[in-house]
Amino acid sequence: MTNHEDPGQKIDACIDRLNAGDPTAASDLLNITCERLTRLTRSMLKSFPNVARWEQTDDVFQNASLRFYQALRETQLTDARHYFRLAALQIRRELVDMARRYQGPQGMGAHHQTQFADAQNTNRSPGYEHAEVTNDPGHLAEWQEFHSRVEQLPADEKEVFDLLWYHDLSQEQAAHVLQTSVRTVRRRWRSARLLLHDVLLGPAFDTDKGES
């Protein structure tokens, strides 16, 4: 997705179809959500080869599918902004649950050894690099803490953090979704980073994402 694309147009069209009863619209929204989820999962697991052996992309997609479909059954989406908020929540919960499943001496991945190549990450898109955590934590518990702390951010900061980090939008795209200025988005992004300063996991947060 480039800075010139409107990230909300396709999503708004899917929401209109979903609310009109089109059963394929939910799948289209799910595909948008899970593409980013699988990238974040790979980033979390690339330093944990024992875990990566068991947490395959298909498993992540299936778990997220069940979670997201349930959320759609319980929530009537109104617009792209509503979708981004709901999807970020589901992504965050899935990643927290995954960290809980595998961390610690009794975790599912604790007693397995595997040769793991990080070749699947070699084609990562430049847009993803902006929000990627480049100094991965040494423990999945640290990832769990990070995602849990994001959930506790003030509403404005959390919404911007969701758009820039969980959905990998640029500041310009986030401003369009929120119908506000890039300056406001930048201010909230900085505020979120300050509030999370003790759990931020790498130098990717040291600069303003998406600024030119």
Secondary structure as the mmCIF struct_conf table of DSSP 4:
data_model
#
loop_
_struct_conf.conf_type_id
_struct_conf.id
_struct_conf.beg_label_comp_id
_struct_conf.beg_label_asym_id
_struct_conf.beg_label_seq_id
_struct_conf.end_label_comp_id
_struct_conf.end_label_asym_id
_struct_conf.end_label_seq_id
TURN_TY1_P TURN_TY1_P1 ASN A 3 HIS A 4
BEND BEND1 GLU A 5 GLU A 5
HELX_RH_AL_P HELX_RH_AL_P1 PRO A 7 ASN A 19
TURN_TY1_P TURN_TY1_P2 ALA A 20 GLY A 21
TURN_TY1_P TURN_TY1_P3 PRO A 23 PRO A 23
HELX_RH_AL_P HELX_RH_AL_P2 THR A 24 LEU A 45
TURN_TY1_P TURN_TY1_P4 LYS A 46 SER A 47
HELX_RH_AL_P HELX_RH_AL_P3 PRO A 49 TRP A 54
BEND BEND2 GLU A 55 GLU A 55
HELX_RH_AL_P HELX_RH_AL_P4 THR A 57 GLU A 74
BEND BEND3 ASP A 79 ASP A 79
HELX_RH_AL_P HELX_RH_AL_P5 ALA A 80 TYR A 102
BEND BEND4 GLY A 104 GLY A 104
TURN_TY1_P TURN_TY1_P5 PRO A 105 GLN A 106
BEND BEND5 GLY A 107 GLY A 107
TURN_TY1_P TURN_TY1_P6 MET A 108 HIS A 111
HELX_RH_3T_P HELX_RH_3T_P1 ASP A 118 ASN A 121
TURN_TY1_P TURN_TY1_P7 THR A 122 ASN A 123
HELX_RH_AL_P HELX_RH_AL_P6 PRO A 126 GLU A 129
TURN_TY1_P TURN_TY1_P8 HIS A 130 ALA A 131
BEND BEND6 THR A 134 ASN A 135
BEND BEND7 GLY A 138 HIS A 139
HELX_RH_AL_P HELX_RH_AL_P7 LEU A 140 GLU A 151
TURN_TY1_P TURN_TY1_P9 GLN A 152 GLN A 152
BEND BEND8 LEU A 153 LEU A 153
HELX_RH_AL_P HELX_RH_AL_P8 ALA A 155 PHE A 161
HELX_RH_PI_P HELX_RH_PI_P1 ASP A 162 TYR A 166
BEND BEND9 HIS A 167 HIS A 167
HELX_RH_AL_P HELX_RH_AL_P9 GLN A 171 LEU A 178
TURN_TY1_P TURN_TY1_P10 GLN A 179 GLN A 179
BEND BEND10 THR A 180 THR A 180
HELX_RH_AL_P HELX_RH_AL_P10 VAL A 182 LEU A 195
TURN_TY1_P TURN_TY1_P11 LEU A 196 VAL A 199
BEND BEND11 GLY A 202 GLY A 202
HELX_RH_3T_P HELX_RH_3T_P2 PRO A 203 PHE A 205
BEND BEND12 ASP A 206 THR A 207
TURN_TY1_P TURN_TY1_P12 LYS A 209 GLY A 210
#
